[in-house]
Amino acid sequence: MFIDIIGVPVDLGASRRGVDMGPAAIRYSGLHEAITKMGLQYRDLGNIEVPLDELPVEDPKTRYLSAITDINNKLSATVVKSLESGHFPVVLGGDHSLATGSVFGTQQVFKKTGVLWLDAHGDFNNEETTTSGNLHGMSLAAATGSGVIGMASLKPEDVAFIDPINVAIVGARSLDNGEIMLLREKGVSVFTMEDIDLHGLKLIMKLALDVVENGTDAVHASFDLDVVTPSEAPGVGTPVHGGLTYREAHLVAELIAGCKKLKVIDVVELNPILDNANQTGLLAVSLICSMLGKRIFK
């Protein structure tokens, strides 16, 4: 396996600044050393270029849409190039608005992609349901053709949207009423923390992986660090209490690594400004390694 690291230092999709420093924080937390120690080949492609200047808000319902669309177009092309060279892209965020471009890159190469979305939130809002206008809460909807028209335009004309039937959200515990209705309407599989509490994480992950692997050519895993409970991952932009523990997060990562169709990983929403002694940065590195196959004893 040859790993390509792609940084996307964007925070325009969120209301709180700071996640643009996430890719640097993950790198500084020892990502290169950790991947090298695993014996994997590795190159760092640097960062996707993002605007540095303060931008005007074009529409309060879709804040910074033009800039985020441009960033996602660049990311999608980079993911495509990496995959076509036979490499494994690992995308470092940045806020979760980047995942529309990342997912469309995977879909462009493999044509039928299942998406595993690890997140406290659904990210399934659109212009009608959003209460904030933050595009990091609309990225998954856009990838399925259910969301913001501008973000959906990232998809090449000859490439299909992600089929919602092959989308599974795991760890949800903060969903807006409008997106709940949309998620049900589109048939997305949503596994909440209540489901995990009632049935156990191993079973829920098996069900989620069945959803994303059934009839697909590839699996794209998008890991928002806020799926982890804030005491274990304090450095995230939108923390929600009651998430996965450190060990549960690693079990999730280890089960993802066992997915033979896994082709791309996103790790997003690290905000080092809010972190505690780099706790979340170090967690991000260890989770990436677990998703790439690292085990405690093997």
Helices and strands as residue ranges (DSSP letters): E 2-8, G 19-21, H 22-28, H 31-37, E 41-47, H 65-84, E 88-93, G 96-98, H 99-110, E 113-118, G 135-137, H 139-143, H 149-152, G 164-166, E 167-172, H 177-186, E 189-192, H 193-199, H 201-213, E 218-224, G 225-227, H 246-257, E 262-268, G 272-274, H 279-291
